[in-house]
Amino acid sequence: MIADKILVNFQQIFCPIDMGHPLRGADMNEATIIEKGYIAIKDGKILAVGQGKPDKKFMNANTEIIDYTGKFATPGLIDCHTHLVYGGSRESEFAQKLNGVPYLDILAAGGGILNTVKSTRAASFEKLHKKTAGLLDEMLIHGVTTVEAKSGYGLDWQTEQRQLQVLKELNKDHIIDITATFMGAHAIPVEYKDQSEEFIDLIIEEMLPEVKKENLAEFCDVFCETGVFTAEQSKRVLQAAKELGFKLRIHADEIDEIGGTSVATEVGATSAEHLMVISEKGIEQLSKANIIGNLLPGTTFSLMESTYAPAKKMIEKGMAITLTTDCNPGSCPTANLQFIMQLGCLMQQLTPTQVYNAVTINAAYSVCRNKTVGSFDVGKNADITIFNASNIDYTLYFFATNLVNEVYKNGELVVQHHQKVKS
């Protein structure tokens, strides 16, 4: 088969190994790193990846040859936990954070998520669409080609629906592929203060069926945390979602450990998110149940805490993990997955191979897109992130700088010299 284009002369190509399941435990240390390699593309798919000069059987006079001498390439990066659709911002709470006011105290006083809910309810579809598209553009130029994004800043049906409709529209219009998650159970709205059970009933009886009917989300998520939703309430929501055919996620063990990991195993969640204060028992539960841990070190960094999720222990205990931004207006206002990856090394002592496995093949499994993205297997989408660096180590050693030079999506160049080139 003749390639449409061949990218040649890479100094290194990082090739995750798709074993048919998320990489767990010691398997997270495994990958193929091709020296002096090439990537051949046909009809937007991976045709071949190899070392040295490409085989002539892939070329004819019409094959475009593009030289990437000295560059480092990976599959397109995947950000598998974000809260992209929101109104306003929360810099007004920044001084409180700097003065040591705990996140849950800010929420209890009507700030935090509830602050953003006010702004999001007041924002039009057009305003939310424009703002979210801007965040996606930032992610794209930082190397991300697939994203998971949640609702959860409405807490009423009208606004939750609007958030999910924005994601549905952007999934059609934007270069980045989006997997949508319904997260109506993100906080208890002010109109349901001291009536959390009634709010849960609303989500289960009215919101979830409508999300399913309108095909607005693939996943359902819930914030299992002190002062938000109990383990039992979280289980109620997720079990109801499961019965409707949703795949499941759960925010668990972020600030307090109140049973979220047990809920994850009981309902068969695809992933458990945050896990900053997870116990050894919780790690063993998730490992045994083959539940992916989506880790968000940027949240710990932004909240100025020391409770980074114990990533190395998770790997030692046989878990599969990812790294992801948690891009949101309050606890982690960043669209830079590269910085999160660097925190994975600097604050969680992960190796470069573990980090890149976390944001490629494992993240693909986290969003259930492993058949099409996450590795360079022949036939998968030609989503490629190219760094202005000669090796894997440099991209994580030289931190807080966008080192992505080019990005290909489905075989087409969409970012060049840090700029988006195709809408």
C-alpha positions in Angstrom: 0.0 0.0 0.0 1.3 3.4 -0.9 1.5 6.2 1.7 0.0 9.6 1.2 2.8 11.1 3.3 5.8 9.8 5.3 7.3 11.7 8.2 11.0 10.9 8.2 14.2 11.2 10.2 12.7 11.5 13.7 15.4 11.3 16.4 13.0 9.2 18.5 9.5 7.9 18.2 7.6 6.8 21.3 5.5 3.8 20.6 3.2 2.6 23.4 2.4 -1.1 23.3 -1.3 -1.8 23.1 -1.8 -5.1 25.0 -5.5 -5.1 24.6 -6.1 -3.5 28.0 -4.7 -0.5 29.9 -1.1 -0.9 30.9 -1.0 -2.0 34.6 1.8 -2.2 37.1 5.1 -3.2 35.6 3.7 -3.0 32.1 3.7 0.8 32.4 7.5 0.6 32.1 7.2 -1.0 28.7 7.3 0.9 25.4 9.2 0.8 22.1 11.3 3.8 21.4 12.4 3.9 17.8 15.7 5.7 17.0 16.0 7.4 13.6 12.5 6.5 12.5 9.6 7.3 10.2 5.8 7.3 10.3 3.9 6.5 7.1 0.3 7.7 6.7 -2.5 6.5 4.4 -6.0 7.9 4.3 -5.5 9.5 7.7 -4.5 6.2 9.3 -1.1 4.8 10.5 0.3 2.7 7.6 3.7 1.9 9.1 6.1 3.0 11.7 9.8 1.9 11.5 13.4 2.5 11.9 15.8 4.0 9.3 14.7 4.9 5.8 11.1 3.9 4.9 10.6 0.9 2.7 10.2 1.8 -1.0 7.0 -0.3 -1.1 5.3 2.6 0.7 6.3 5.2 -1.8 5.6 6.5 -5.3 6.0 9.8 -7.0 3.0 11.2 -5.3 4.0 10.3 -1.7 4.8 13.5 0.3 8.1 13.2 2.3 8.3 15.5 5.3 11.6 15.8 7.2 11.6 15.9 11.0 15.3 15.6 11.6 16.1 15.8 15.3 12.5 15.8 16.5 10.6 13.5 19.0 7.2 12.1 18.2 4.4 10.4 20.2 0.8 9.5 19.5 -1.5 12.5 19.9 -1.8 13.3 23.6 -5.1 12.5 25.4 -6.5 14.6 28.2 -9.0 12.3 29.9 -10.5 14.5 32.7 -11.5 18.1 32.1 -14.3 20.5 33.0 -14.1 22.7 29.9 -17.5 24.3 29.6 -18.1 27.1 32.1 -18.9 30.7 32.5 -16.8 33.3 34.3 -13.6 32.6 36.2 -12.5 32.4 39.8 -9.5 34.6 40.3 -11.6 36.4 43.0 -10.9 33.3 45.2 -7.2 33.3 44.6 -6.3 35.4 47.6 -8.4 33.1 49.9 -6.4 30.2 48.6 -3.1 32.0 49.2 -4.3 32.7 52.7 -4.9 29.1 53.4 -8.7 28.9 53.2 -9.5 25.2 52.5 -11.2 24.4 49.2 -14.3 22.8 50.9 -14.7 25.9 53.1 -14.8 28.1 50.0 -17.4 25.8 48.5 -19.5 25.8 51.8 -19.5 29.6 51.7 -21.1 29.6 48.2 -17.8 29.9 46.3 -15.9 27.3 44.4 -18.2 25.2 42.1 -21.2 27.2 43.1 -19.5 30.4 42.1 -19.0 29.0 38.6 -22.6 27.7 38.5 -23.9 31.2 38.8 -21.8 32.4 35.9 -22.5 29.3 33.7 -26.3 29.6 34.2 -26.1 33.2 33.0 -24.0 32.4 30.0 -25.5 31.8 26.5 -24.8 28.8 24.3 -22.7 31.1 22.0 -20.6 32.5 24.9 -19.9 29.0 26.3 -19.1 27.7 22.8 -16.6 30.4 22.1 -14.9 30.1 25.5 -14.7 26.3 25.3 -13.4 26.4 21.7 -10.6 28.8 22.9 -9.6 26.3 25.6 -9.6 23.5 23.1 -7.3 25.6 20.8 -4.9 25.9 23.7 -4.9 22.2 24.4 -4.4 21.5 20.7 -1.3 23.7 20.4 0.1 21.9 23.5 -0.2 18.5 21.7 -3.7 17.2 22.8 -5.8 15.6 20.1 -8.5 13.8 22.2 -10.3 15.2 25.3 -12.9 14.0 27.9 -15.1 16.9 29.1 -17.8 17.1 31.8 -20.8 19.1 32.4 -21.5 19.9 36.1 -21.6 23.7 36.3 -25.3 23.9 35.7 -26.9 21.7 38.4 -30.2 22.4 36.7 -31.4 20.6 33.6 -31.4 23.7 31.3 -27.8 24.6 32.0 -26.5 21.0 32.1 -28.2 20.4 28.7 -26.6 23.6 27.3 -23.2 22.5 28.5 -23.5 19.1 26.9 -24.9 20.6 23.7 -21.8 22.8 23.5 -19.6 19.7 23.7 -21.7 17.9 21.1 -21.4 20.8 18.7 -17.7 21.2 19.3 -17.1 17.5 18.8 -18.4 18.1 15.2 -16.7 21.4 14.6 -13.4 21.3 16.4 -10.2 19.4 15.4 -10.0 17.7 18.9 -12.2 14.7 19.4 -14.4 15.1 22.6 -15.8 12.4 24.8 -18.7 13.9 26.9 -19.5 13.1 30.5 -22.7 14.1 32.4 -21.8 15.3 35.9 -25.0 16.9 37.2 -23.9 15.5 40.6 -20.9 17.9 40.9 -22.3 19.9 43.9 -25.5 20.6 45.7 -27.1 23.7 44.2 -28.2 26.5 46.6 -31.9 25.8 45.9 -31.4 22.3 47.2 -29.4 23.2 50.3 -30.0 20.7 53.0 -32.1 18.7 50.5 -29.4 16.6 48.8 -31.6 13.5 48.6 -34.2 15.4 46.6 -31.5 16.7 44.3 -30.3 13.1 43.7 -33.9 12.2 42.9 -34.0 15.0 40.3 -30.8 13.7 38.7 -31.9 10.1 38.6 -35.5 10.6 37.6 -35.3 13.6 35.2 -31.8 14.6 34.1 -30.2 11.2 33.4 -33.1 10.0 31.2 -33.0 13.2 29.2 -29.2 13.0 28.7 -29.7 9.5 27.4 -32.7 10.4 25.2 -30.8 13.3 23.5 -27.5 11.2 23.3 -25.6 14.0 25.0 -23.0 12.0 27.0 -21.3 8.7 27.0 -20.2 8.7 30.7 -21.7 9.7 34.0 -19.6 11.1 36.9 -20.2 12.1 40.5 -18.3 14.1 43.1 -18.0 11.7 46.1 -16.7 14.0 48.9 -17.3 15.4 52.3 -20.0 18.1 52.1 -20.9 17.1 48.6 -22.3 13.6 47.9 -21.9 10.6 50.2 -20.7 7.2 49.0 -24.3 5.9 49.2 -25.7 8.9 47.2 -22.9 8.5 44.6 -23.7 4.8 44.3 -27.3 5.6 43.7 -26.5 8.0 40.9 -24.0 5.7 39.2 -26.2 2.6 39.5 -29.0 4.5 37.9 -26.7 5.7 35.1 -25.4 2.2 34.6 -28.9 0.9 34.1 -29.5 3.5 31.4 -26.3 2.3 29.6 -23.8 5.0 30.7 -20.2 4.2 31.3 -19.1 5.4 34.7 -16.5 7.6 36.4 -16.2 8.8 40.0 -14.4 11.7 41.7 -13.0 9.8 44.7 -10.6 10.3 47.6 -9.7 13.8 46.5 -9.8 15.6 49.9 -11.3 13.1 52.3 -11.6 9.3 51.9 -15.3 8.5 52.4 -15.7 5.3 50.4 -15.5 6.5 46.7 -13.1 3.7 45.7 -15.5 1.1 47.1 -18.3 2.6 45.1 -16.1 2.5 42.0 -15.6 -1.2 42.4 -19.2 -2.0 43.2 -20.6 -0.3 40.2 -17.8 -1.3 37.8 -16.5 2.2 36.9 -14.1 2.7 34.0 -12.1 5.1 36.1 -11.7 6.7 39.5 -10.5 10.3 39.5 -8.1 12.3 41.7 -7.3 9.7 44.5 -5.0 12.1 46.3 -5.7 10.6 49.7 -6.4 7.0 48.7 -5.5 4.3 51.2 -3.5 1.2 50.5 -6.8 -0.8 50.7 -8.3 1.5 48.1 -5.3 1.0 45.8 -5.7 -2.7 46.2 -9.5 -2.5 45.5 -8.9 -0.5 42.2 -6.1 -2.8 41.2 -8.1 -5.9 41.7 -11.1 -4.5 39.8 -8.9 -3.2 36.9 -10.2 0.4 37.4 -8.0 3.1 35.8 -6.8 5.8 38.2 -7.0 9.2 36.5 -4.5 11.3 38.4 -4.5 15.1 38.5 -1.3 16.5 40.0 -2.1 20.0 38.7 -5.0 20.1 41.2 -2.7 19.4 44.1 -0.3 22.0 42.8 -3.0 24.6 42.3 -4.5 24.0 45.7 -1.0 24.3 47.2 -1.3 20.9 48.9 1.2 18.2 49.4 -1.2 15.3 48.8 -0.1 14.1 45.4 -1.8 10.8 44.5 0.7 8.0 45.3 1.3 7.1 41.7 4.4 5.0 42.2 2.6 2.9 44.9 -0.3 2.4 42.5 2.0 1.1 39.8 3.7 -1.2 42.3 0.3 -2.6 43.3 -0.6 -3.3 39.7 -2.9 -0.3 38.9 -3.3 1.4 35.5 -3.0 5.2 35.8 -3.3 8.2 33.6 -2.3 11.9 34.0 -4.7 14.6 33.1 -5.2 18.3 33.6 -8.6 18.6 35.4 -8.8 21.9 33.4 -11.4 23.9 35.3 -11.8 27.5 36.5 -11.1 26.9 40.2 -8.9 24.0 41.4 -6.8 23.7 38.3 -7.0 26.5 35.7 -4.7 25.2 33.1 -5.0 23.8 29.5 -1.3 22.6 29.5 -1.1 18.8 29.7 2.7 19.0 29.2 3.0 20.8 32.5 0.9 18.1 34.2 3.2 15.4 32.7 6.2 17.3 34.1 4.5 17.4 37.5 4.1 13.6 37.2 7.8 13.3 37.0 8.9 16.1 39.4 6.2 15.6 42.1 5.2 11.9 41.7 8.5 10.5 40.6 7.1 8.8 37.5 9.6 7.9 34.7 9.2 9.4 31.3 8.0 6.1 29.8 5.3 5.8 32.5 4.2 9.4 31.9 3.9 9.0 28.2 2.0 5.7 28.6 -0.3 7.5 31.0 -1.2 10.2 28.4 -1.4 8.0 25.3 -2.5 4.4 25.5 -3.9 4.4 29.0 -5.8 7.6 28.5 -7.2 6.1 25.3 -8.6 3.2 27.4 -9.9 5.7 29.9 -12.1 7.4 27.3 -12.8 4.1 25.5 -11.2 5.2 22.3 -8.4 2.6 22.4 -9.4 1.0 19.1 -8.7 4.3 17.2 -6.1 6.3 19.1 -3.4 6.1 21.8 -0.7 4.2 19.9 0.9 3.8 16.5 -0.7 0.5 15.7 -1.4 0.1 12.0 -4.9 1.3 11.1 -5.3 3.6 14.1 -5.9 7.3 13.4 -2.7 9.2 12.5 -2.9 11.5 15.5 0.7 12.6 16.1 2.4 15.1 18.4 5.8 16.3 17.5 8.1 17.9 20.0 11.0 20.3 19.3 13.2 18.0 21.3 15.5 15.1 20.3 14.5 12.6 23.0 11.8 11.7 25.5 13.7 12.9 28.6 14.1 16.4 27.3 10.4 17.0 27.0 9.9 16.4 30.7 13.2 17.8 32.0 12.7 21.2 30.3 9.5 22.2 32.2 6.7 24.8 32.0 7.4 25.5 28.3 5.4 24.4 25.3 7.8 22.1 23.4 5.2 20.9 20.8 6.1 22.1 17.4 3.6 20.3 15.1 0.5 18.2 15.6 -1.2 15.9 13.0 -4.9 15.0 13.4 -6.1 12.1 11.2 -3.0 12.6 9.1 -3.5 16.3 8.5 -1.2 19.0 9.8 -3.2 21.1 12.3 -0.5 22.8 14.4 2.7 24.2 13.0 5.3 26.2 14.9 3.0 26.4 18.0 0.1 27.8 15.9 -3.2 26.2 14.8 -3.2 26.0 11.0 -6.5 24.3 10.2 -10.0 25.0 11.6 
